[in-house]
Amino acid sequence: MEAGRGVAPKNQTFEIILGSSSMARREILAEMGYEFTIMTADIDEKTIRKEKPEDLVMALAEAKADAIVMRLKSSYQLEEISRPTLLITADTVYGLFHLNLLFEVKSYLHLIGIEVVVYQGTIREKPSSEEEARQFIRDYSGGSAQVVGSVLVTNLVTGDRKGGWESAEVYFLDIPDEVIDSLIEEGIIFNVAGGLMLEHPLTWPLVDTVIGTADCIMGLSKTLTEKLIQEAL
């Protein structure tokens, strides 16, 4: 497992596993002052569908937690845990309905995150072509957005789970064609659900207003995560 470290480590009596490859989530957790290791969950997100974004992000976080627990059991790592151990999974949904965009620890902590996008009631995942990616981003231009993000904390010793979700609103400026061209040429958007990374240096300046917290939009609410950690310990 890869290790991560907060800029100002807390005197934590538990370990943390971040179950996500998201750089944004790594940075947020580090900013919270936690030391952590990283694992990822191998699940097929396309098989999990819910009508409401709140239900979807919670279901995905639960599926990732289940996958990680099974992985730990199969490798006998779960049996070796002797300290209070928390597994944190998270998910973030970006949804766009017309011009409204909807947008996820160890005495042992595990944090996971994935993203999907809902556009006019249809789930949007990673763009499969340049044409699709371009259309995705154009749809966001000049629109308003709501971000829905979940966090789930599983105590691997007791089996208890604490979870919840938060939302935030985002208002975008117009996204110029040259920015869209640069994002597509760079290629990273093909690895992101909905084809848009809000934290990208080309994208973030085009966010006009945020109602809520930036960390919720980036994929991990600091306030919610801290609250659930304390409840699960």
Backbone as CSV, one residue per row, in Angstrom:
resi,resn,N_x,N_y,N_z,CA_x,CA_y,CA_z,C_x,C_y,C_z
1,MET,0.842,-1.204,0.000,0.000,0.000,0.000,0.871,1.246,0.000
2,GLU,0.485,2.213,-0.778,1.214,3.475,-0.850,0.913,4.316,0.379
3,ALA,1.917,5.048,0.838,1.738,5.870,2.036,1.520,7.325,1.679
4,GLY,0.762,8.011,2.532,0.567,9.445,2.394,0.713,10.084,3.748
5,ARG,0.959,11.364,3.766,1.163,12.037,5.056,0.600,13.442,5.017
6,GLY,-0.059,13.821,6.092,-0.585,15.166,6.214,0.535,16.165,6.469
7,VAL,0.267,17.420,6.125,1.278,18.456,6.305,1.532,18.730,7.783
8,ALA,0.537,18.476,8.621,0.699,18.668,10.072,0.048,17.489,10.779
9,PRO,0.727,16.326,10.805,0.137,15.100,11.330,-0.452,15.261,12.722
10,LYS,-1.632,14.662,12.905,-2.272,14.708,14.211,-1.684,13.606,15.090
11,ASN,-1.910,13.701,16.375,-1.506,12.638,17.291,-2.595,11.570,17.262
12,GLN,-2.733,10.929,16.115,-3.816,9.983,15.940,-3.472,8.627,16.546
13,THR,-4.481,8.018,17.156,-4.315,6.711,17.768,-4.819,5.614,16.840
14,PHE,-5.059,5.938,15.608,-5.549,4.981,14.626,-4.834,5.224,13.302
15,GLU,-4.890,4.215,12.442,-4.305,4.337,11.115,-5.390,4.665,10.108
16,ILE,-4.978,5.150,8.944,-5.931,5.527,7.908,-5.526,4.881,6.590
17,ILE,-6.511,4.307,5.898,-6.316,3.833,4.530,-7.199,4.689,3.625
18,LEU,-6.618,5.274,2.619,-7.380,6.018,1.619,-7.596,5.098,0.426
19,GLY,-8.818,4.693,0.214,-9.118,3.776,-0.883,-9.475,4.517,-2.139
20,SER,-8.579,5.313,-2.619,-8.866,6.128,-3.797,-7.574,6.500,-4.502
21,SER,-7.634,6.557,-5.820,-6.490,7.021,-6.601,-6.596,8.512,-6.890
22,SER,-7.656,9.143,-6.387,-7.891,10.565,-6.618,-6.849,11.418,-5.898
23,MET,-6.122,12.226,-6.675,-5.146,13.129,-6.079,-5.834,14.173,-5.216
24,ALA,-7.020,14.609,-5.621,-7.756,15.622,-4.855,-8.088,15.091,-3.464
25,ARG,-8.548,13.848,-3.383,-8.891,13.283,-2.083,-7.640,13.083,-1.230
26,ARG,-6.553,12.699,-1.855,-5.302,12.563,-1.106,-4.898,13.903,-0.496
27,GLU,-4.991,14.940,-1.296,-4.599,16.263,-0.822,-5.504,16.746,0.301
28,ILE,-6.801,16.496,0.180,-7.745,16.931,1.212,-7.469,16.208,2.526
29,LEU,-7.269,14.894,2.456,-7.014,14.142,3.672,-5.695,14.567,4.318
30,ALA,-4.704,14.866,3.482,-3.426,15.347,4.015,-3.601,16.711,4.681
31,GLU,-4.425,17.566,4.073,-4.686,18.882,4.648,-5.370,18.767,6.007
32,MET,-6.095,17.684,6.214,-6.771,17.462,7.495,-5.786,17.036,8.580
33,GLY,-4.543,16.781,8.176,-3.510,16.454,9.146,-3.344,14.975,9.437
34,TYR,-3.939,14.108,8.608,-3.857,12.677,8.850,-2.736,12.022,8.044
35,GLU,-2.114,11.008,8.654,-1.225,10.117,7.930,-2.073,8.952,7.424
36,PHE,-1.754,8.438,6.252,-2.605,7.390,5.691,-1.852,6.560,4.667
37,THR,-2.400,5.374,4.401,-1.950,4.546,3.302,-3.088,4.471,2.292
38,ILE,-2.798,3.954,1.108,-3.766,3.990,0.014,-4.054,2.589,-0.508
39,MET,-5.323,2.278,-0.664,-5.779,1.075,-1.347,-6.892,1.487,-2.304
40,THR,-7.129,0.675,-3.314,-8.223,0.955,-4.239,-9.149,-0.244,-4.310
41,ALA,-10.410,0.017,-4.615,-11.417,-1.039,-4.706,-11.674,-1.383,-6.159
42,ASP,-11.694,-2.671,-6.460,-11.943,-3.132,-7.819,-13.406,-3.536,-7.935
43,ILE,-14.256,-2.563,-8.314,-15.680,-2.851,-8.486,-16.127,-2.336,-9.844
44,ASP,-17.230,-2.871,-10.329,-17.816,-2.419,-11.585,-18.918,-1.418,-11.257
45,GLU,-18.573,-0.125,-11.328,-19.544,0.908,-10.950,-20.782,0.901,-11.834
46,LYS,-20.646,0.404,-13.068,-21.764,0.442,-14.008,-22.905,-0.477,-13.597
47,THR,-22.622,-1.424,-12.726,-23.664,-2.351,-12.292,-24.480,-1.784,-11.138
48,ILE,-24.066,-0.644,-10.612,-24.759,-0.027,-9.469,-25.495,1.210,-9.958
49,ARG,-26.819,1.199,-9.866,-27.626,2.317,-10.353,-28.735,2.651,-9.360
50,LYS,-28.904,3.931,-9.098,-29.973,4.433,-8.251,-30.540,5.679,-8.918
51,GLU,-31.816,5.941,-8.687,-32.436,7.113,-9.298,-31.950,8.404,-8.662
52,LYS,-31.860,8.429,-7.342,-31.459,9.641,-6.633,-29.942,9.671,-6.467
53,PRO,-29.301,10.825,-6.720,-27.843,10.912,-6.570,-27.379,10.606,-5.150
54,GLU,-28.198,10.988,-4.140,-27.831,10.703,-2.750,-27.762,9.192,-2.496
55,ASP,-28.733,8.455,-3.058,-28.741,6.999,-2.898,-27.587,6.367,-3.680
56,LEU,-27.281,6.926,-4.835,-26.218,6.378,-5.668,-24.859,6.505,-5.002
57,VAL,-24.548,7.683,-4.492,-23.228,7.868,-3.881,-23.059,7.006,-2.630
58,MET,-24.147,6.808,-1.882,-24.055,5.952,-0.704,-23.885,4.489,-1.109
59,ALA,-24.613,4.056,-2.138,-24.505,2.670,-2.597,-23.107,2.370,-3.128
60,LEU,-22.522,3.319,-3.843,-21.180,3.126,-4.374,-20.138,3.090,-3.260
61,ALA,-20.304,3.960,-2.271,-19.376,3.963,-1.143,-19.456,2.642,-0.379
62,GLU,-20.673,2.113,-0.224,-20.850,0.840,0.466,-20.235,-0.307,-0.329
63,ALA,-20.412,-0.283,-1.654,-19.851,-1.339,-2.498,-18.331,-1.343,-2.431
64,LYS,-17.746,-0.160,-2.391,-16.294,-0.067,-2.305,-15.793,-0.536,-0.943
65,ALA,-16.546,-0.207,0.093,-16.168,-0.671,1.431,-16.225,-2.195,1.497
66,ASP,-17.288,-2.774,0.930,-17.423,-4.231,0.925,-16.264,-4.882,0.176
67,ALA,-15.870,-4.280,-0.963,-14.778,-4.839,-1.776,-13.463,-4.802,-1.016
68,ILE,-13.222,-3.705,-0.311,-11.973,-3.581,0.455,-11.943,-4.574,1.611
69,VAL,-13.077,-4.718,2.303,-13.143,-5.658,3.422,-12.871,-7.086,2.934
70,MET,-13.452,-7.447,1.808,-13.234,-8.782,1.261,-11.771,-8.974,0.871
71,ARG,-11.178,-7.924,0.333,-9.762,-7.999,-0.041,-8.886,-8.197,1.193
72,LEU,-9.199,-7.489,2.261,-8.438,-7.629,3.502,-8.632,-9.016,4.109
73,LYS,-9.854,-9.543,4.014,-10.125,-10.874,4.550,-9.375,-11.935,3.763
74,SER,-9.418,-11.835,2.433,-8.798,-12.857,1.597,-7.292,-12.909,1.751
75,SER,-6.701,-11.769,2.118,-5.247,-11.731,2.315,-4.869,-11.875,3.797
76,TYR,-5.888,-12.151,4.629,-5.706,-12.354,6.074,-5.209,-11.103,6.803
77,GLN,-5.270,-9.943,6.143,-4.837,-8.703,6.787,-5.839,-8.253,7.845
78,LEU,-7.123,-8.582,7.615,-8.150,-8.161,8.566,-7.937,-8.824,9.922
79,GLU,-7.508,-10.081,9.896,-7.284,-10.812,11.149,-6.108,-10.241,11.934
80,GLU,-5.208,-9.558,11.209,-4.011,-9.046,11.861,-4.211,-7.682,12.508
81,ILE,-5.364,-7.072,12.242,-5.624,-5.746,12.802,-5.879,-5.854,14.299
82,SER,-5.081,-5.178,15.077,-5.218,-5.239,16.532,-5.649,-3.901,17.129
83,ARG,-5.440,-2.828,16.384,-5.810,-1.502,16.880,-7.190,-1.139,16.352
84,PRO,-7.861,-0.165,16.969,-9.123,0.334,16.401,-8.901,0.710,14.942
85,THR,-9.719,0.171,14.059,-9.483,0.308,12.629,-10.736,0.811,11.922
86,LEU,-10.601,1.891,11.178,-11.720,2.463,10.425,-11.439,2.384,8.936
87,LEU,-12.444,2.006,8.171,-12.373,1.997,6.719,-13.299,3.085,6.208
88,ILE,-12.752,4.046,5.460,-13.574,5.142,4.935,-13.668,5.031,3.426
89,THR,-14.880,5.023,2.931,-15.110,5.051,1.489,-15.931,6.285,1.162
90,ALA,-15.727,6.833,-0.020,-16.404,8.074,-0.400,-16.740,8.047,-1.874
91,ASP,-17.767,8.775,-2.240,-18.148,8.870,-3.648,-18.731,10.247,-3.925
92,THR,-18.528,10.720,-5.133,-19.043,12.024,-5.533,-19.777,11.906,-6.854
93,VAL,-20.973,12.463,-6.913,-21.775,12.437,-8.136,-21.938,13.852,-8.668
94,TYR,-21.648,14.014,-9.931,-21.860,15.276,-10.622,-23.046,15.072,-11.544
95,GLY,-24.139,15.795,-11.316,-25.287,15.642,-12.180,-25.700,16.966,-12.778
96,LEU,-26.102,16.962,-14.029,-26.517,18.188,-14.704,-27.914,17.998,-15.258
97,PHE,-28.842,18.764,-14.740,-30.206,18.703,-15.220,-30.531,20.044,-15.877
98,HIS,-30.597,20.025,-17.193,-30.701,21.244,-17.989,-29.498,22.110,-17.635
99,LEU,-29.675,23.227,-16.928,-28.520,24.026,-16.541,-28.163,23.827,-15.080
100,ASN,-28.603,22.724,-14.504,-28.274,22.442,-13.109,-27.402,21.200,-13.035
101,LEU,-26.191,21.363,-12.584,-25.233,20.261,-12.503,-25.186,19.689,-11.091
102,LEU,-25.365,18.370,-10.989,-25.272,17.700,-9.694,-23.886,17.076,-9.528
103,PHE,-23.453,17.497,-8.664,-22.258,16.807,-8.492,-22.603,15.757,-7.387
104,GLU,-17.356,12.295,-2.435,-17.190,11.195,-2.055,-15.965,11.914,-1.861
105,VAL,-10.818,5.039,9.239,-9.545,5.660,9.139,-8.784,4.945,10.157
106,LYS,-7.496,4.661,10.339,-7.197,3.408,11.073,-6.795,3.695,12.444
107,SER,-7.528,4.109,13.863,-6.605,3.551,14.690,-6.124,2.638,13.626
108,TYR,-7.393,2.462,12.101,-7.070,2.143,10.685,-8.187,2.692,9.797
109,LEU,-7.863,3.656,8.925,-8.895,4.326,8.138,-8.742,4.043,6.660
110,HIS,-9.864,3.811,5.969,-9.789,3.550,4.538,-10.739,4.474,3.800
111,LEU,-10.231,5.254,2.896,-11.037,6.216,2.159,-11.013,5.901,0.673
112,ILE,-12.184,5.828,0.059,-12.273,5.495,-1.359,-13.140,6.522,-2.070
113,GLY,-12.870,6.783,-3.340,-13.716,7.699,-4.086,-13.786,7.374,-5.558
114,ILE,-14.986,7.495,-6.124,-15.159,7.417,-7.559,-16.180,8.472,-7.942
115,GLU,-16.331,8.728,-9.237,-17.259,9.753,-9.671,-18.065,9.279,-10.872
116,VAL,-19.331,9.658,-10.894,-20.164,9.484,-12.065,-20.878,10.805,-12.296
117,VAL,-21.456,10.959,-13.467,-22.151,12.203,-13.784,-23.550,11.898,-14.287
118,VAL,-24.508,12.678,-13.827,-25.872,12.541,-14.296,-26.213,13.767,-15.131
119,TYR,-26.628,13.539,-16.371,-26.997,14.658,-17.236,-28.407,14.442,-17.760
120,GLN,-29.309,15.356,-17.387,-30.714,15.268,-17.774,-31.262,13.872,-17.492
121,GLY,-30.924,13.370,-16.294,-31.450,12.092,-15.849,-30.662,10.884,-16.307
122,THR,-29.586,11.078,-17.086,-28.791,9.966,-17.595,-27.421,9.946,-16.933
123,ILE,-27.002,8.753,-16.475,-25.702,8.624,-15.845,-24.597,8.892,-16.858
124,ARG,-23.684,9.778,-16.499,-22.519,10.060,-17.326,-21.277,9.514,-16.645
125,GLU,-20.543,8.711,-17.382,-19.295,8.210,-16.835,-18.143,8.763,-17.669
126,LYS,-17.059,8.059,-17.758,-15.906,8.585,-18.490,-16.241,8.699,-19.983
127,PRO,-15.920,9.825,-20.611,-16.202,9.974,-22.044,-15.448,8.934,-22.860
128,SER,-16.123,8.376,-23.853,-15.527,7.305,-24.648,-14.890,7.800,-25.939
129,SER,-15.059,9.093,-26.231,-14.494,9.640,-27.462,-14.241,11.133,-27.294
130,GLU,-13.455,11.705,-28.200,-13.192,13.140,-28.162,-14.483,13.924,-28.360
131,GLU,-15.336,13.446,-29.251,-16.607,14.129,-29.510,-17.486,14.149,-28.270
132,GLU,-17.543,13.026,-27.573,-18.365,12.954,-26.376,-17.802,13.841,-25.271
133,ALA,-16.485,13.848,-25.116,-15.849,14.683,-24.094,-16.119,16.162,-24.362
134,ARG,-16.017,16.552,-25.608,-16.242,17.952,-25.978,-17.681,18.363,-25.668
135,GLN,-18.634,17.475,-25.967,-20.034,17.790,-25.709,-20.310,17.883,-24.216
136,PHE,-19.698,16.981,-23.446,-19.863,17.024,-21.998,-19.487,18.398,-21.455
137,ILE,-18.301,18.869,-21.822,-17.795,20.130,-21.256,-18.618,21.309,-21.743
138,ARG,-19.029,21.287,-23.000,-19.861,22.370,-23.521,-21.185,22.449,-22.764
139,ASP,-21.702,21.307,-22.351,-22.957,21.299,-21.601,-22.810,22.001,-20.254
140,TYR,-21.606,21.963,-19.673,-21.387,22.598,-18.379,-21.213,24.107,-18.483
141,SER,-20.796,24.573,-19.644,-20.463,25.982,-19.826,-21.645,26.895,-19.521
142,GLY,-21.428,27.868,-18.612,-22.472,28.825,-18.280,-23.591,28.261,-17.423
143,GLY,-23.423,27.056,-16.903,-24.481,26.429,-16.133,-24.255,26.488,-14.635
144,SER,-25.280,26.135,-13.891,-25.158,26.013,-12.442,-25.114,24.543,-12.088
145,ALA,-24.561,24.240,-10.920,-24.339,22.841,-10.578,-24.576,22.558,-9.119
146,GLN,-25.000,21.323,-8.838,-25.087,20.847,-7.462,-24.206,19.617,-7.352
147,VAL,-23.399,19.562,-6.306,-22.494,18.445,-6.071,-23.000,17.645,-4.892
148,VAL,-23.104,16.323,-5.060,-23.529,15.447,-3.969,-22.397,14.464,-3.698
149,GLY,-21.891,14.479,-2.461,-20.772,13.611,-2.112,-21.049,12.828,-0.838
150,SER,-20.692,11.549,-0.851,-20.904,10.700,0.322,-19.586,10.346,0.984
151,VAL,-19.675,10.025,2.267,-18.551,9.472,3.028,-19.110,8.355,3.888
152,LEU,-18.438,7.215,3.877,-18.857,6.078,4.688,-17.665,5.598,5.504
153,VAL,-17.843,5.502,6.811,-16.770,5.047,7.701,-17.191,3.720,8.313
154,THR,-16.382,2.692,8.085,-16.638,1.358,8.628,-15.592,1.021,9.674
155,ASN,-16.042,0.702,10.858,-15.131,0.260,11.915,-14.849,-1.222,11.675
156,LEU,-13.622,-1.544,11.267,-13.290,-2.912,10.893,-13.181,-3.851,12.086
157,VAL,-13.185,-3.308,13.293,-13.138,-4.137,14.493,-14.546,-4.493,14.957
158,THR,-15.422,-3.504,15.000,-16.786,-3.733,15.500,-17.788,-4.010,14.387
159,GLY,-17.470,-3.608,13.150,-18.393,-3.783,12.039,-19.387,-2.648,11.889
160,ASP,-19.362,-1.688,12.807,-20.281,-0.553,12.724,-19.938,0.339,11.537
161,ARG,-20.980,0.933,10.944,-20.792,1.864,9.829,-21.512,3.172,10.114
162,LYS,-20.838,4.258,9.772,-21.417,5.594,9.874,-21.255,6.269,8.519
163,GLY,-22.339,6.768,7.983,-22.261,7.384,6.669,-23.154,8.592,6.541
164,GLY,-22.924,9.361,5.507,-23.742,10.533,5.241,-23.328,11.176,3.938
165,TRP,-24.056,12.212,3.554,-23.730,12.917,2.318,-23.923,14.413,2.510
166,GLU,-23.234,15.171,1.694,-23.366,16.626,1.678,-23.489,17.093,0.234
167,SER,-23.960,18.293,0.065,-24.069,18.846,-1.285,-23.571,20.283,-1.312
168,ALA,-23.206,20.717,-2.486,-22.773,22.099,-2.705,-23.228,22.516,-4.095
169,GLU,-23.336,23.820,-4.303,-23.737,24.337,-5.609,-22.574,25.070,-6.258
170,VAL,-22.481,24.912,-7.567,-21.405,25.541,-8.325,-22.011,26.280,-9.518
171,TYR,-21.495,27.467,-9.780,-21.927,28.241,-10.944,-20.721,28.469,-11.841
172,PHE,-20.836,28.032,-13.098,-19.733,28.116,-14.046,-19.836,29.345,-14.929
173,LEU,-18.696,29.915,-15.244,-18.613,30.903,-16.301,-18.630,30.156,-17.632
174,ASP,-18.655,30.893,-18.732,-18.558,30.241,-20.034,-17.180,29.593,-20.167
175,ILE,-17.136,28.399,-20.696,-15.882,27.681,-20.890,-15.451,27.853,-22.341
176,PRO,-14.381,28.611,-22.599,-13.944,28.887,-23.977,-13.546,27.617,-24.722
177,ASP,-13.699,27.652,-26.036,-13.342,26.502,-26.864,-11.872,26.144,-26.734
178,GLU,-11.019,27.164,-26.544,-9.591,26.869,-26.434,-9.275,26.085,-25.159
179,VAL,-10.051,26.327,-24.091,-9.866,25.563,-22.860,-10.320,24.118,-23.081
180,ILE,-11.445,23.967,-23.757,-11.938,22.626,-24.066,-10.919,21.879,-24.910
181,ASP,-10.350,22.553,-25.906,-9.337,21.934,-26.764,-8.124,21.489,-25.954
182,SER,-7.693,22.333,-25.027,-6.515,22.011,-24.210,-6.787,20.822,-23.294
183,LEU,-7.984,20.790,-22.713,-8.343,19.683,-21.827,-8.378,18.364,-22.591
184,ILE,-8.930,18.410,-23.791,-9.008,17.197,-24.603,-7.624,16.759,-25.059
185,GLU,-6.794,17.722,-25.459,-5.437,17.395,-25.904,-4.622,16.789,-24.762
186,GLU,-4.822,17.302,-23.563,-4.104,16.777,-22.399,-4.484,15.335,-22.116
187,GLY,-5.767,15.030,-22.299,-6.222,13.648,-22.206,-6.716,13.182,-20.859
188,ILE,-6.445,13.924,-19.796,-6.815,13.448,-18.459,-8.326,13.351,-18.272
189,ILE,-9.091,14.149,-19.015,-10.545,14.141,-18.843,-11.170,12.818,-19.276
190,PHE,-10.437,12.033,-20.080,-10.968,10.736,-20.488,-10.923,9.721,-19.349
191,ASN,-10.253,10.081,-18.261,-10.172,9.213,-17.088,-11.068,9.701,-15.960
192,VAL,-11.911,10.703,-16.263,-12.753,11.318,-15.242,-14.215,11.227,-15.660
193,ALA,-15.054,10.775,-14.751,-16.479,10.701,-15.040,-17.012,12.077,-15.430
194,GLY,-17.771,12.107,-16.511,-18.344,13.361,-16.966,-17.380,14.227,-17.729
195,GLY,-16.091,13.847,-17.767,-15.100,14.571,-18.554,-14.709,15.928,-18.020
196,LEU,-14.854,16.150,-16.717,-14.518,17.473,-16.190,-13.980,17.382,-14.768
197,MET,-12.756,17.891,-14.567,-12.149,17.969,-13.241,-12.236,19.413,-12.769
198,LEU,-13.045,19.655,-11.756,-13.195,21.024,-11.261,-11.892,21.574,-10.715
199,GLU,-11.056,20.694,-10.132,-9.808,21.159,-9.522,-8.700,21.388,-10.536
200,HIS,-8.969,21.077,-11.801,-7.953,21.272,-12.839,-7.633,22.762,-12.971
201,PRO,-6.351,23.120,-13.139,-5.988,24.546,-13.224,-6.628,25.291,-14.391
202,LEU,-7.068,24.577,-15.418,-7.762,25.234,-16.521,-9.257,25.402,-16.231
203,THR,-9.772,24.575,-15.358,-11.205,24.568,-15.073,-11.581,25.420,-13.878
204,TRP,-10.799,25.320,-12.813,-11.151,26.016,-11.568,-11.343,27.523,-11.740
205,PRO,-10.524,28.231,-12.546,-10.747,29.675,-12.726,-12.085,30.000,-13.386
206,LEU,-12.704,29.022,-13.996,-13.977,29.234,-14.678,-15.171,28.913,-13.785
207,VAL,-14.887,28.602,-12.520,-15.956,28.443,-11.532,-16.261,29.821,-10.960
208,ASP,-17.466,30.300,-11.193,-17.847,31.649,-10.800,-18.156,31.740,-9.306
209,THR,-19.025,30.860,-8.826,-19.473,30.919,-7.436,-19.644,29.508,-6.887
210,VAL,-19.279,29.336,-5.636,-19.496,28.069,-4.944,-20.328,28.333,-3.699
211,ILE,-21.443,27.649,-3.584,-22.275,27.724,-2.387,-22.109,26.400,-1.659
212,GLY,-21.365,26.424,-0.579,-20.990,25.200,0.105,-19.478,25.200,0.255
213,THR,-18.871,24.036,0.314,-17.431,23.954,0.500,-16.736,23.403,-0.738
214,ALA,-15.534,23.907,-0.983,-14.756,23.447,-2.134,-14.349,21.991,-1.965
215,ASP,-14.091,21.553,-0.713,-13.663,20.170,-0.514,-14.776,19.179,-0.839
216,CYS,-16.024,19.570,-0.644,-17.140,18.719,-1.048,-17.137,18.550,-2.563
217,ILE,-16.905,19.643,-3.265,-16.873,19.607,-4.718,-15.699,18.772,-5.219
218,MET,-14.564,18.846,-4.523,-13.375,18.111,-4.927,-13.484,16.619,-4.636
219,GLY,-14.465,16.221,-3.818,-14.670,14.800,-3.619,-14.603,14.289,-2.200
220,LEU,-14.305,15.163,-1.217,-14.243,14.699,0.167,-14.508,15.861,1.114
221,SER,-15.684,15.866,1.710,-16.050,16.912,2.662,-15.251,16.732,3.945
222,LYS,-14.466,17.728,4.304,-13.661,17.661,5.528,-14.551,17.576,6.769
223,THR,-15.567,18.410,6.833,-16.442,18.447,8.000,-17.157,17.121,8.204
224,LEU,-17.727,16.586,7.127,-18.452,15.321,7.222,-17.503,14.172,7.558
225,THR,-16.338,14.146,6.922,-15.371,13.083,7.184,-14.927,13.084,8.638
226,GLU,-14.601,14.250,9.169,-14.161,14.351,10.562,-15.272,13.906,11.518
227,LYS,-16.481,14.321,11.233,-17.632,13.955,12.074,-17.820,12.436,12.111
228,LEU,-17.762,11.786,10.953,-17.984,10.365,10.888,-16.844,9.554,11.496
229,ILE,-15.627,10.078,11.370,-14.485,9.421,12.006,-14.700,9.362,13.517
230,GLN,-15.084,10.487,14.082,-15.277,10.546,15.530,-16.433,9.655,15.971
231,GLU,-17.481,9.582,15.165,-18.633,8.742,15.515,-18.293,7.260,15.441
232,ALA,-17.401,6.886,14.524,-17.084,5.477,14.310,-16.027,4.940,15.250
233,LEU,-15.241,5.838,15.845,-14.158,5.383,16.704,-14.669,4.762,18.021
